[in-house]
Amino acid sequence: MDFKKRFEADPSKMNNGIWMDMDDEGCAILVARVDNDLQRKDYNERLKQAHGKYATTELTMAQLRKLEIENIAHTILLGWKGFTENGVEVKFSIEKAIEFMTIGPDFLTIVKTLAGRTDLFLAHRQEEIIKNS
């Protein structure tokens, strides 16, 4: 097995994301890879701030969940297209992403799952897609 071909990630895809189809009707999300540079930095900052606010107690599960969702909205879920609410198009915003991931735990799980698919962010992946099309 060629190590570099198997494991070398594309830094641009990791940090800037790739579009992932959500259905056959044009709905898609732009997802960066989990554990990218920005996510780690943002998460560490949010954790420091949270520990500063709640220095005398441990963070609750609800506080940790809120921190996780905010981190993902700022660093992993980078955009979407084709989302509607009551028939009206919903433009991407961090605030709306936080809202959707908070009220839709399945949506949060999908975002985390896709971001964790490290095979999608490999440097050779685009070459294979082009060859196979």
C-alpha positions in Angstrom: 0.0 0.0 0.0 1.3 3.4 -1.0 1.0 5.4 2.3 1.0 8.8 0.7 -1.7 7.9 -1.8 -3.8 6.2 0.9 -3.6 8.8 3.7 -2.5 12.2 2.3 -5.3 14.7 2.8 -6.0 17.7 0.7 -5.6 20.7 3.0 -7.9 22.9 0.8 -10.7 20.3 1.0 -10.1 19.8 4.7 -10.4 23.5 5.5 -12.6 24.9 2.8 -15.0 21.9 2.5 -16.6 19.9 -0.2 -20.2 19.9 -1.4 -22.3 16.9 -0.4 -25.7 16.2 -1.9 -28.5 15.7 0.6 -31.2 14.7 -1.8 -32.0 14.4 -5.5 -33.6 17.9 -5.6 -30.5 20.0 -5.4 -30.2 20.3 -1.6 -26.5 20.1 -0.6 -24.2 21.1 2.3 -20.7 22.4 2.2 -18.8 20.5 4.9 -15.2 20.8 6.0 -13.4 17.9 7.5 -13.6 17.2 11.2 -10.4 18.1 13.1 -9.3 20.7 10.6 -7.0 23.5 11.8 -9.7 26.0 12.3 -12.0 23.6 14.1 -9.3 22.7 16.6 -8.4 26.3 17.3 -12.0 27.4 17.6 -12.9 24.5 19.9 -10.0 25.2 22.2 -10.9 28.9 22.4 -14.6 28.1 23.2 -13.5 25.6 25.8 -11.2 28.1 27.5 -14.0 30.7 27.5 -16.5 28.2 28.9 -14.1 27.1 31.6 -13.6 30.8 32.5 -17.3 31.4 32.8 -17.9 28.2 34.8 -14.6 27.9 36.6 -16.2 26.7 39.8 -18.2 23.9 38.3 -17.9 21.3 35.6 -19.5 21.9 32.3 -22.9 20.2 31.9 -23.9 18.0 29.0 -26.1 20.8 27.7 -23.3 23.3 27.8 -20.9 20.9 26.1 -23.6 20.2 23.4 -24.1 24.0 22.8 -20.3 24.4 22.5 -20.1 21.6 20.0 -22.9 22.9 17.9 -21.4 26.4 17.8 -18.0 25.0 16.9 -19.4 23.0 14.0 -21.5 25.9 12.8 -18.4 28.1 12.7 -15.9 25.6 11.3 -17.4 22.5 9.7 -20.8 23.4 8.2 -19.7 26.1 5.8 -22.8 26.5 3.6 -25.9 25.0 2.1 -28.1 25.3 -0.9 -31.7 24.2 -1.5 -32.8 24.4 2.1 -36.4 25.7 2.7 -38.6 26.4 5.6 -42.4 26.5 4.9 -41.6 26.7 1.2 -39.3 29.7 1.6 -35.6 29.4 0.8 -33.3 29.6 3.8 -30.0 31.3 3.1 -27.1 29.9 5.0 -26.0 31.8 8.2 -24.1 30.6 11.2 -27.1 31.5 13.4 -29.5 29.4 11.2 -27.0 26.5 11.2 -26.9 26.6 15.0 -30.7 26.7 15.1 -31.1 23.8 12.6 -28.5 21.6 14.4 -30.1 22.4 17.8 -33.7 21.5 16.8 -32.6 18.7 14.4 -30.3 16.3 16.1 -30.4 14.0 13.0 -29.1 16.9 10.9 -26.3 17.5 13.4 -25.4 13.8 13.2 -25.4 13.9 9.4 -23.0 16.9 9.4 -20.7 15.2 11.9 -20.8 11.9 10.0 -20.0 13.5 6.6 -17.2 15.6 8.2 -15.7 12.5 9.7 -15.6 10.6 6.3 -11.9 11.2 5.9 -11.8 9.3 2.6 -13.7 12.1 1.0 -11.0 14.6 1.8 -8.0 12.7 0.4 -5.7 14.4 -2.1 -6.2 11.5 -4.6 -10.0 11.5 -4.3 -10.6 14.1 -7.0 -8.3 12.3 -9.4 -10.3 9.1 -9.0 -13.6 10.9 -9.5 -12.3 12.5 -12.7 -11.0 9.1 -14.0 -14.3 7.3 -13.2 -16.5 9.9 -14.9 
